[in-house]
Amino acid sequence: MRLRLNALAGAVLVGFMVAMALLSLVWTPRDPMGVALRQRLKPPSGEYWLGTDEVGRDVFSRIMEGAGASVTVAACTVLLAVLLGSVIGLLAGFLRGWPDRLLSMVNDSLLAFPGILLALGLLAVFGASQWGIVAALGLAYAPTVARIMRGTVLSLREREFIEASRAIGNSEGYTLWRHVLPNTVSPIIVLATSMFGWAILSESALSFLGLGVPPPAPSWGNMLAASRPYLDSALWLSLSPGLCIALTLLGANLLGDALRDRLDPRSEAR
């Protein structure tokens, strides 16, 4: 029962944010970039559901547009990290020998840096932009995926069905593709779900520092940064993006926990 509630709550929260991001591509209540100085700092009302910001822009419309930016960055980051980390982990775990030692040495060196610190260093190379964040965070999270993938492959490569595949004459490449890779999907799905939440938080943090989506284009992080001078007089400016970040993280964590309990045989046994 608890598993179903966690999965339902997580799916609803993440699904709502993704749906809002998709809807913003075709419709928003008002122009997210439209400046109306006479309407500046209006509190939430029937006309402006979440109020207006310091230059009169509709906060709800900007929240929707910011959801699109945050979800796009998070999804592309997870995709890049999973693809790159899976290739490295598969090769290191299956080939063993000097490829494993070399790839593991590089991977462990990258894991020594906190993800956000490594992303900051990479952004100095790629430049502050939406796709710069994707590249920086994707490369920062790839070592975690590679480590999980390598451990999974190491446990699989000695299993009986792998030995049987080799015994009947299948090549190493075929065995890797046909028998090893499909059995690594479950842990990677669980990790990718949690990583989606990490990417949302990291993108917001980098945008808050001015290294993400450049203003005036909205993202939840730069909306929080812009709201700092108005915490006393216009609390809704920081409350709206802050709640969106928190609810998305909660949904991703609940969904990840539910998937882990469902896909991990040891959890089922308990």
Secondary structure, 3 states (H helix, E strand, C coil): CHHHHHHHHHHHHHHHHHHHHHHCCCCCCCCCCCCCHHHCCCCCCCCCCCCECCCCCEHHHHHHHHHHHHHHHHHHHHHHHHHHHHHHHHHHHHHCHHHHHHHHHHHHHHHCCCHHHHHHHHHHHHCCCHHHHHHHHHHHHHHHHHHHHHHHHHHHCCCHHHHHHHHCCCCHHHHHHHHHHHHHHHHHHHHHHHHHHHHHHHHHHHHHCCCCCCCCCCCHHHHHHHHHHHCCCCCHHHHHHHHHHHHHHHHHHHHHHHHHHHHCHHHHHC
